[in-house]
Amino acid sequence: MSFGPGLFVYGSLRSEAPRPRATSRSAYATLAAAGASEGSATLPGRLLAPAWYPGWIGGWQGRVRGELWRLADPSLLARLDRYEGKIYVRELCRPRRADGRRVTAWVYRYVGSIAGVPVIRSGDYVQWTTAAGVTP
């Protein structure tokens, strides 16, 4: 059973994302234990690469590829807030599922500096890490 909005993830919390760091493995394990993936989704906006991790910003042309999760435990969001840190804020969004339906979900918006930060042009963090040889 789920509560409230789902969660749209676009970076290291995606099921197929590489996670060589212990913190990202732990955060994903927490998500997987308290939620269920509902498959791929997209969200309008742009994906940046402030470091090995991505940052989503809305209000831009483009599509960011991600995954939609249904959450069974409301305390999960507070734990993920700590993982994401102060350079992200959680806000509601309207991603489009693979079947074309829009849903309401939480997303972590990047609020750090964007000056000189590269854009992930594909909008796909997993593809970017593979193509660029980036090791998160």
N, C-alpha and C positions, 0 to 999 in steps of 0.2 A: 504494500500500500504506500502511496506517495503522499506527501503533504505539499501544499503551495506550489509555487513555480518550480520548474526544473532548473538545471544548470547547463549553460552553454560553455564548453571548454574548447580552447583552440591551441593550447601549447602542451606542456609536459603532462597534463592530466588527460590528454587523449589516449584512448586505448592502445593505439599503435605507435605512440611517441617513444623515442629512446629515453631511457631514464638511468644513466650511469651514476648519478648522484644519489646518495642515501636519502636526502631530504625529499627529492621528487619521487623516489620509489615509495617512501613512507606516505606521502600525501596521496599518491595514486591508490595505495592499498587501503587507506582510510576511505577514499571515495568509493572504491569497488565494494568495500564491506557494507556501506550504508546507502548504496544506490545501485541503479541498473542502467546500462547504456541503452538508449533508444535509437542509436545509429547516427549517421552523418546529418549535418545541418550546415547552413551558411548564415552569415550575418553581414549586413552592409557595414562597410568601414575599411580601415587600413590596418595592416599588421606591420609593426616595427620590430627591429632587432637591436634593443639597447645593449644586449650582451648575448650569451648563449640562449637566453630565454626570450620569448616574444612579448609584445605588448599590443593590445587592441585599442584603437581609438576610433570612435564613431564620427559621424559627420563628414565622411570623405566618400568619394566614389570608390567603388571596388567591393569585392566580396571576400570575406574571410571564411575559410573552411574550418569546420570543427565538428564537435560531437555533442549531442544532447543527452543529458542524464536526468533520470527521475530519482528523487531523493526520498528515502524512507525515514530519515532521522534529522529533525530540525537542528540538532546541535552540530551537525556536520558543517554547516555554513560558518559558524564561529571558528571551528578548527581550520577550515580552509582560509578564512580571513587572516589568521596568524601565518599560515604558510605563504600566502601571497604578499604579505607585508604592506608597508606604508606607501609604496609606489603604485598600488592598485586600489581602486574602490569598487565595491560590488554595487551594481545597479541593474534594474530590470531592462530587458530588451525583448525584441520580437524576432527570433531566428526563424528561418524557413527550413522545415524538415525536408528530407529527400522526396517525400510524396507531395510536396508543394504547400502543405499546410503551415501556417504561421502559428507559433505557440509563444507563451510568455515564459521567460526564463531569466535567471540571474546570469550576469557575465562580469568578469573582472576587467574594468577599464584601466588602462595604463595612464597614470597621472604624473609620471616623472618627466624630466626634460626631454623634449624631442629635437632639440638643436643638434644637428649633425648626426642624428640617429638614422641608420640605413632602413629603407623600406623593404619588406619581404614582398616583392612584387607579385608573386604567385598567390599570396594570401593563405598559403598552406605551410604551416610550421614543419610538419613531418617531411614534406617534399623538400623544403629549404634545407633542413638538417642533412638530408641525404645528398642533395645536389651540391651543396656547398662544402660537404665534408666536415660540417660543424659537429663537434662532440660536446653535447650539453653537459 
